[in-house]
Amino acid sequence: MPNISTRGQLMPPSPIRKLAPYAEVAKKRGTKVYHLNIGQPDIETPPSILEAVKNASFKVLEYSPSQGFESYRIKLARYYNSKHINITADDIIITAGGSEAISFALMSCMNPGDEIIIPEPFYANYNGFAVAAGIKVVPIPSSIEDNFALPPIDAFEKAITERTRAIMICNPNNPTGYLYSREELETLRNIALKHDLFILSDEAYREFCYDGRQHFSVMELEGLEAHAILLDTISKRYSACGARIGALVTRNRDVYAAALKMAQARLSPATFEQILGEAACDLPADYFDAVLAEYELRRNTLVEGLKSIEGVVVPNPGGAFYAMIQLPIEDAEDFCQWLLSDFSYEGATVMMAPASGFYATPGSGKNEVRLAYVLNKEDIQKAVAILAAALEAYKAR
């Protein structure tokens, strides 16, 4: 039998979905599973954007331009302009979700064997995208004790080699919820300019910043016109994860031209998703007010509940809708699997994402998990109660 590729063998499993078979078995047993493992919000998708898709009328479902419909890119540019990001529609390539934007950016900026520096823990699928592109991820550890803040500048300097081509961040961060400050981004700018590196900034959660703080984008920094690449998606912003539509945004014309050729190779982004995305741009400016307030309530509920559990270490996330927490156990993956296969509390259990899959450094995150506070307040309270009971039962085995 022919062997699969080395790339296929190296592709890491998703820590977000790898325990899904155990969850399915638990549900078949009649156990209710509270899903805190994946960033799938339960907030209603705006009805008007779904209606826009339903009301679409044409006789032939044609390809769109490879970079996406101009009408959508113009509206998206206006959105970014309103966020103090000075770009035009000609700086935007519409992609099949943020995932394709990340892949296009990696392959446009880097060659196989090149290195990209990413503060860890980081979004687990970055590892997969890097493997697919033949790129080496160089992790720089951040610490739960420091709330997963940007590592010090000397850590970046030590990690840079002749093969380093880029630094990548997620702001606000998935999986930690950390919100990078302007000062931290200015530090990254100085490193990028000194070593002539790209900065890839995944800003999927830009609208979700708490405690009155505002998001600041690398695209707002002077001097990075040729270095900064913004990677985006509407999935989280409008609770439309099933609409695989994102964007790559850059003022670097060489990067844009390279990414456009890749976009042309897959012909076009999906038409109905673009219709939905364009309708989302027409939502009123105050749409996010209620959504943001709801997520902040959920964050507060989760953090307060977790702090009441002895031995749990929980930072206070500044954005996104995730928390990376430390548990008083040795092996979080074994615990997460046990929760689904052997435990229930009042007929229910919790599904979480083991944190080791969000690290590139072997052995890191062994006693940590990522939680997504995408359920309502009452369900989060129930999930925390289940976790507290589970920790007691697990330690008493």
Secondary structure, 3 states (H helix, E strand, C coil): CCCCCHHHHHCCCCCCCCCHHHHHHHHHCCCEEEECCCCCCCCCCCHHHHHHHHCCCCCCCCCCCCCCCHHHHHHHHHHHHHCCCCCCHHHEEEECHHHHHHHHHHHHHCCCCCEEEEEECCCCHHHHHHHHHCCEEEEEECCHHHCCCCCCHHHHHHHCCCCEEEEEEECCCCCCCCCCCHHHHHHHHHHHHHHCCEEEEECCCCCCECCCCCCCCHHHCCCCCCCEEEEEECCCCCCCCCCCCEEEEECCHHHHHHHHHHHHHCCCCCHHHHHHHHHHHCCCCCHHHHHHHHHHHHHHHHHHHHHCCCCCECCCCCECCEEEEECCCCCHHHHHHHHHHCCCECCEEEECEEHHHHCCCCCCCCCEEEEECCCCHHHHHHHHHHHHHHHHHHHCC
